């Protein structure tokens, strides 16, 4: 449950950051562009958050493995 909650919060954090950046950049053009860019930014941010969360999990798993388990004994 903790992993799932962490993944959801990471995705939401990146989605909010992406929406803010997209809205700011779109706001330089017009109000309609701001809302569209915020939506696209949120989608991109959520995607990045999902990928980053899964990559962090893999990196943690690799770091936790004992290196002696992966080595073959010399003959």
C-alpha positions in Angstrom: 0.0 0.0 0.0 2.9 2.4 0.8 4.5 1.8 -2.6 1.2 2.6 -4.3 0.6 5.7 -2.3 4.1 6.9 -3.0 3.7 6.4 -6.7 0.4 8.3 -6.7 1.9 11.2 -4.8 5.0 11.3 -7.1 2.8 11.3 -10.1 0.6 14.1 -8.7 3.6 16.2 -7.7 5.1 16.1 -11.2 1.7 16.7 -12.8 1.3 19.8 -10.7 4.7 21.1 -11.7 4.1 20.3 -15.3 0.7 22.1 -15.2 2.3 25.2 -13.6 5.1 25.4 -16.1 2.8 24.8 -19.1 0.3 27.4 -17.8 3.0 30.0 -17.4 4.4 29.4 -20.8 1.0 29.3 -22.5 0.0 32.4 -20.5 2.6 34.4 -22.5 0.5 33.8 -25.6 -3.1 33.9 -24.5 -5.6 32.8 -21.9 -6.8 29.9 -24.1 -3.2 28.8 -24.7 -2.6 28.9 -21.0 -5.3 26.4 -20.2 -4.4 24.1 -23.0 -0.7 24.2 -22.2 -1.5 23.6 -18.5 -3.4 20.5 -19.5 -0.7 19.2 -21.7 1.9 20.1 -19.1 0.0 18.1 -16.5 -0.2 15.1 -18.8 3.5 15.2 -19.5 4.3 15.8 -15.8 2.2 12.8 -14.8 4.0 10.6 -17.4 7.4 11.8 -16.2 6.3 11.1 -12.6 5.2 7.6 -13.4 8.5 6.8 -15.2 10.6 8.4 -12.5 8.9 6.5 -9.8 9.4 3.2 -11.5 13.1 4.0 -12.3 13.7 5.0 -8.6 12.3 1.6 -7.6 14.6 -0.3 -9.9 17.6 1.7 -8.8 16.8 1.0 -5.2 16.4 -2.7 -5.9 19.8 -2.8 -7.7 21.6 -1.0 -4.9 20.1 -3.3 -2.3 21.4 -6.5 -3.9 24.6 -7.9 -2.6 27.4 -7.8 -5.1 28.9 -11.1 -3.9 25.7 -12.8 -5.0 26.2 -11.8 -8.6 29.9 -12.8 -9.0 30.9 -16.2 -10.2 33.6 -18.0 -8.1 37.0 -18.2 -9.8 38.3 -21.6 -10.6 
